[in-house]
Amino acid sequence: MSISHALRVLRDDVRAIFRNDPAARSLPEVLLYPGLHALVLHRVAHRLHRSGAKFLSRLISQLARFITGIEIHPGARIGRGFLSIMAWVS
């Protein structure tokens, strides 16, 4: 995945937040969303998972869970424009 492709995917994810979350008021605010952080880290973990680096992908997934409270399995396929604004933290 090229940097330009990754930036386009991030742009689409940010646009999805603005499109679907009426509380989103500014780009700096949206960049602080834990759901966006979890999604970005998931995309890295998913890429590693698909390349066979299962342990490293799971490590990144657990790091994302620790940071955001949101756990997404590295094998999960998530398309562009996904929005998660709520999470259950235990």
Number of C-alpha atoms within 10 A of each C-alpha: 6 7 8 9 10 14 11 13 17 18 14 15 20 21 17 16 23 17 12 14 14 8 10 15 10 9 12 9 10 18 12 10 17 20 23 21 16 23 22 17 20 28 23 15 28 25 16 19 20 12 10 11 13 16 12 14 25 20 13 19 25 21 16 23 20 12 13 17 18 22 20 21 16 24 17 12 10 12 9 13 17 16 18 17 11 11 12 7 9 4
